[in-house]
Amino acid sequence: MNFEFSDEQNMLREQARAYLAEHCSTEVVRKVLESDLSFDTKLWQGTVEMGWTSAATPEEYSGLGLSEMELCVIAEELGRSLAPIPFGSSIYLAAQAVLLAGSEAQKQQWLPRLSHGETIGTLALSEGAGSPSYDLLQAQVRNGKLTAKKTPVIDGMIADMAIVVARGDSGKPGLYLADLSAAGVERKLLSSIDESRPQAEIIFTDTAVELLGEGQALIEQLLDRAAILFAFEQLGGAQRALEMAVQYASERFAFGRQIGSFQAIKHKLADMFATLEMCKANCYYAAWALTTSSDDLPLAAATARVSASQAYYQCSKENIQVHGGSGFTWELDAHLYYRRAKVLSLVIGGERRWKERVVSQLETAEAGAPTAA
Amino acid sequence: MDFNDTKEEAQFRQQAKQWLEENIVQFKQEFPFEVGDNVTDSQAAELAKAWQKRKFEGGWGCLTWPKAFGGREVSIMEATIFAQEEAKVMPLAGMYIITSGMAVPTIMTHGTEEQCKQLLPSIANGERLWCQLFSEPAAGSDLAGIKTRAVKDGDDWIINGQKVWTTLAHVSDWAILVVRTDPTVAKHKGLTYFVIDMKSPGVEVRPIKQASGESEFNEVFLTDVRIPDSQRLDAVGNGWRVAMTTLMNERVAVGGAFSDNVEEILEVARTTPLGQGRAIDDCGVRQSIADWYVKAAGLKNIGLRQLSTLSKGGVPGPEASVSKLVLGIGRQDLAAMSLDILDMAGVLAEDDAMGWGSHDFFRTIGNRLEGGTDEILRNIISERVLGLPAEIRVDKDVPFNQVPSGA
């Protein structure tokens, strides 16, 4: 048994961290947050040049053919640096969907472009308030034409294509590929809690779409795989928030002492560390399950996802608390992590949805083979 | 990253399984018992010792020990593989946690060659079970504040004082012991570490009745107990350093194994009616179960990570404190959850399939206290992992006999 990343993967991590430290400071994040920009094009181009967008794409579709494990390493660093780019939408969601369910022709058409950042993709799942539900799914495809109102769609304003969850002629939910420059697509930018990752409403009216694949199982499979990659982004962000809090607690004096010498602060930070360690272990296990397509991937994914959402929320909010009044200012970076923590925890369904998946997977495992846990 | 056994590990597991399967059958014929039998503690100790003897004779008794002491010098990974397989067939292996997990590494690290030769063989062959005489009524988290005195008398030491929370003291043959040999120096500096025969005159063991109703722990009274200087481990005044070796191993031993009760809580939820259906159909119940599972999985995966570190020759770090912290609080909440699912009937403590919840509701109180309280663990994490300032110590550099004790 070996529970660590390989030397090559650790080198990739160091390289990514160094690159992002130089090209993705919080000033870069703020530039997108505080302006009408939708993403940082220079950084996006940089991730393409570094080979990150094409890392897990097979070589036959002009990718680097590395494993999902490398993508996890990159995701953690992107999360850590709050990268204001459509990496998750385009790579974990759109490219993964094509890879998972696309025909050979669709893969040839889309994967090279997605992997080289020439095309930006996203997933259009939500139709408004409440957990996405197959029972209540409104989006409808008839004779290859989609009618739907999808909101919010992350990176919806800048995406060139979207994977749309809709009900087809057969009545089954499926994944449909929509070219967003096609006729019958209207988009509107929405105000959101983290505008360094903008959200849009997209209305499809008789828009021509292609079927990628049908069935709930396929959609769940896509979300499970993406959940692990998003969990690594969350892990990276949570880790950074804890570091910020520890550093401040060591530097700030009150009552003649470093505030980090008071147990009220020390114990808070210890609890953050404990949650983070649990999250890290769950993420690592899930990365392995993802890379090996292990049977317990769905359970491992849901576990990592819940763990990561909880860890990032705890670390980002308590980081603010440790900073006291300054943590409540726009000027201090602490709120950037707090924003991102919430956006990432809701992006492919919130905690409740993923906790439900944990328990339903446990029930499935119990009904079949005994669970490993 | 690979969570499967390597080829060598799989081979070792196969050998372990084979030996266990062959021997557990014979063992149960000689010593008939079943898991959950109401065996007394002394019967359990006899069984555990007999099992240790059999393992020793079969070459599985002290896998990681040096060959010089009858060990096989296998890796920690292999030892863990054996322990995993053993736990499936032998529920009493846990009785050796203090003996093998704490006393042995301490003796090996700090004992002379002579002491190792004298003490280790009787542990290896199942003759002696050990306990740990550390905590005192006035020294729990502040362990270095112990008051039990050892006074030199010729080549012997005379021990007087009281120890508490001693697991297995009533069935143990020997013990590791920390005492104060010099009250005129600062508290950490006046301690010395000994090993002691529990049958020595003047050793009296009295059981403690816990809030859970059971008696797993004891008070141990030491009255004019005479032990030879040859039973001292390491130098006079070095007791704190030696005790640290024991405690670091304790956190590894305690944090290593746990039952997550996931199947049990699912069973409670499945068999309890709620509204038109069952508790397991209720969203709130499902969310709470998921919360626990995510923690249980995290603990399991942290354990695997630690194992992976150990297998590469790394040392167990203070990160092990995380597991113990999360486990104690988590299992207490889990027990409370199981009672809440049963609702009004959750007040019952019948000895049936649901009985674990009412038992654990009390037993887990102790999980958060034994082997380092939640608060001490948080101090360890924040100071040794996160690098925050150590607690302000008003008793530092003050002679122990001048430290305010509130008494």
Interface residues (C-beta under 8 A of the other chain):
Chain A: M1 N2 F3 E4 F5 S6 M69 V246 A249 S250 R257 Q258 G260 S261 Q263 I265 K266 H267 L269 A270 D271 F273 A274 E277 M278 C279 A281 N282 Y284 Y285 A287 W288 T291 A300 T303 V306 S307 Q310 R352 W354 K355 E356 V358 V359 L362 E363 E366 T371 A373
Chain B: M1 D2 F3 N4 D5 T6 E9 M77 D260 V262 E263 L266 I280 C283 R286 Q287 I289 A290 D291 Y293 V294 K295 A296 A297 G298 L299 K300 N301 I302 L304 R305 L307 S308 T309 S311 K312 E319 V322 L325 V326 E375 L377 R378 N379 I381 S382 E383 V385 L386 G387 L388 P389 A390 E391 I392
